[in-house]
Amino acid sequence: MSFPEQILWLYQHQPAVLLALAMVFGLMIGSFLNVVIVRLPARLEQIDNDENEGGESAASAAGKWFLIVPPSHCPGCGHRLPWYENIPIASYLILGRKCSSCRAAISLRYPMVEALTGFLALAALWHFSLSVDSIIAFGLGCLFLVIACIDLDRLMIPDVLSLPAIWLGLAASAMGIGIVPKDAIIGAVCGYGVLALINSIYALLTQRQGIGRGDWKLAAVIGAWLGPQGLTISLMGAFLLGSLAGLVLMAAFAQGRRTAVPFGPFLAGGGVIAVYFGPDLAQWYMALIMPR
């Protein structure tokens, strides 16, 4: 029995086992996503600095993109983590949320990213079963999670994440994967254009920038993969989440205080909603406005 046949047999006869394996797989991927979240912005900044100082060799630049080097270590004391201190979530709990060497606190974000990635893998398999759609859903979920965390940390969305994702979405549609090419093109153009237009209007009225170009490109990613319908649901979810966050900030801070809040995490959250629940929400809304 081949490996794909074994997976299919597990799904048909032992679905709980396969769902558990999907969760474990997601936790492992989440551990790698933590590496990307921490190291990618730093590597991009280092590359920019080297280029400003006169450039560097191609081999040196390529080495900075190899994110798994050096091995996992404590950012405080440099202690290299053995394998048993690098088990997703479990090691965080066993170590008491502190480095075993310097006893510095370990950020709660690490197990949270791992847990969320595990949940994304579980939800993708549960919702889409064994299909290409489940792979796409999990991949987009991972991308949105990384982008959300980087935007929260650095107030930026790296082009190296968003631009390839746009072209991959367009290429996938051209190969018959996911939505049709027309919807992918319209979705990508509308995603970029709608947020650019909103930002232009906001800047005209307030003389300040509201939604950055990184968010425009992220909306284009969503449109390229999910089409106009998924983009609409994503934007509605993003603005709803953003409004709720605004209300919380207004309650937490003095009236009139300005607090910079990145829009990327809300847009990423809306993207996850659209990936997993987009068609169901669209059907519910159509039934609501067009009752029989």
N, C-alpha and C positions, 0 to 999 in steps of 0.2 A: 504493500500500500504506500503510495507516494505521500509526500508531506502535505500537499493540498488536499488529497483524499482523506488524510488523517484529520485535518482541520474540519473538513466538511462532516466527517463522521462524528467528531466531537460536538459540532454545532447541532446535529440532528439528534444525537443520543445523550449527550452530556452538556447541555448548554450552560449550566452553572459553572462547570469546569472551564469552559472556553471564556466565559465572561470574567472569571477570576484571573485567568491568564492575561486577558486583555487589560485588566486593571493593573497587574504587575508590570506588563509591558509599558503601560502609560506612566507608571511611577519611574521606571528606568529612563524613559524619554524625558520626563520632567527633570530628572537629575542633570541631563545634558542641557536642557533649556536654561537651567540656572547658570550654567557655564556661559552660554551665549549671552544671556542678559547682563552678566557682570563683565565679560571680557570683550564682547564685540564693540561697545562704545569706546572702551579704552584703546582698543587696537585701532579703531578709525581715527581717534584723536592723535595717536602716535604716528600713524601714517601721514596725516595732515601736517603735523609738526615737522616730520622728516622732509616732506616735499617743500615746505616753506623754507627749510634750511638748506635746500640745494639738491634734494632728491636722494635716492638710494638705489642699490642694485635690485634687479628684478627678484633675485633669490631671497634677498632680505625682506622685500615687501611681501613676497609669497609666504614667508615664514610667519609673518604677523597674522595672516588669515587662518593659520592652523591653530584653532582655538583650544584644542585639547592638550596643548603643550604650553606651560609645564603642567604636570599632574596636579590634581586637586590639593589645595593647601589652605591653611588658615590665613586670611588676609592680614591678621594682626601680627603674628609671630613667624609666619612662614612654615609652620609645622606641616609636613606632608602627611596627608590622610591615608592610612592603610585601608584596604578594601572593607574591613569590618567597621570602619568609621565613615564609610561612604554609602551605606545602605539607605535607600530613600525612606524618610520619615522615621524608621526604626532607630537609626544611629542618632538622630536628633533627640529622640526621647531617652535613649539609653545613656547618652552623654550628659543628660540634664541640661540640654540647651546651651552648653558651654564647650569651648575648645578643651581637649584633654591635656594640652600642653600649657597654654597661658591662661586658661579659664576665662577667656573673653567670651562675651555672649554671642551666640549664633543667631543671626537674623531669622525671625519667624517666617520671612518670605520664602526661604528655601523649602521647608516642608509644605508651605501653602502652594507653591508652584508645582511641586511634585504631586500633591494630592489633587489639585485641579487638573493636571495633565492625565492622571489616572482616571479621574471622573470623565474627562473628555473621551478617552479611549473606550471606557465602558459604555458611555452614552452613544457613541458612534456605532458600536457593534449592536447595542440594544435597539437603537432606532432604525438603523439602515441594514441590519443583518450582515451577512457576508456579501459585500458588493463593493464596486468601485466608489459608490457614494459614501460608504463608511470611511474609506481611505481619504477621500477628499475632505469630508467633514472633520476628521481628526487632524489632518494636515493644516487646514485653515484654522482650526481651533488652536493648535500649537503656535501658528504664526501670530494670531491675534493676541495670544497670551504673552508672547515675547515682546511684541510691539507695545502692549499696554504697560508692561513693567518698565521697559526702557523709557517710554514717554513719561511715566511717573518719576523716574529717577533723573532723567536728563532733559526733559521738556523738548524732546526731539524724536523723530521717527527716521531711522536710517534708510536712505535710498537703496542700500544694498539688500534690504529686506523687501521693500515695497515694489520697486521697479521690476525685478525678476518675476515677482508674483503676478504682476499685471500681464506680462508677456506669456507666462506659463498658462494663465487662465485663458488668454486668447488662443494660444496654441492648442490647449486641450479641447476647446470648443471646435476648432478646425479639424481635429482628429475624431470628432464625434463623441467626446467625453464631456458629460455634464450638459450644459445648455447649448443651444444652437449658436453659431457664430454671430448672427445678426444681433441677438440679445446680448452676447458678450461685448460686442463693440459698442452698442448703445449704452449698456450698463457702465462700461469703463469711462466713456466720454461724459455721460451724465454725472457719474460719481465725482469726477474731477471738476466738471463745470459747475455743478450746483453749489458745492462748497466754496469754489472760487467766487461765484456770484454773491453768495451770502457774505463772504468776507469783504468783498468790495463795497457792498451796501453798508456793512457795519463800519468799515473804515471811513466811508464818506460821512456817516452820521456822527461818529465819535472821534474821528482823527486818530484812531488806534487800530492796530491789527487784532483781529479776533481769532480766526481759524487759520493755522499755519499751513504751508504748502505740503508738509508731511501728511497732514490730515486729508488734503485733497487727493493725494496719491493713494492713501489707505482706502478712501472711498472708491477710487478707481479699481483697486484690487477687489473689493467686494462686488462692484458692478461687473467686472470681468468674469468672476466665477459664478455669481448668483443672478446676474441679469437685472433689468429694471425693477422687477417685482421684489427680488431679494434686497436690492439697494434701498427701495422705498421703506421696507420693513426695518432694515438696519438703521436708516436715518431716523425713523420714528422712534425706535428703541433708544438710539443714542441721545436724542434730544430729551426724551422722557427721563432717562437716567441722569443726564446732565442737569435737568431741572430739579430732580430730587436732591442731587448733590448740592446744588445752589441753595436750596431751602435749608439744608443741614448747615452749610457754611454761614448763611445769614443768621441762623439761630445760635451758632457757636461764636461768631465774631461780632464786634460792634458794628452797628449800622453805618454803611458808607465805606467800610474798610474793603480794599481791593485785595483779593487773593488770587494769584495766578493758578489756574486749574487747567491742566492739559485736556484737550478734547479727545485725544487718541484712545484712552482707555474706555470712554463711553462709546466711541465709534466701534472699537473692538468688541465691546459687550453687545452692542446692537448687531454686529456681524455674527456673533455666536448665536444670538436669538434667531437671526434670519436663517442660518445654516440648519439648525435643528428644528425650528418650528415655523419657518417661513411659509411653506405651503398650507399648513394647518391654520395659521393666522390669517392668510389671505382668504381661505375658504370661509372662515368664521366671519371675517369682515364683510365679504360679499353677501353672505346670508343675512347679516345684520342690516345692511343698507338696501338689500333687494329681497325682502321677505316674500315667500310664496303666498 
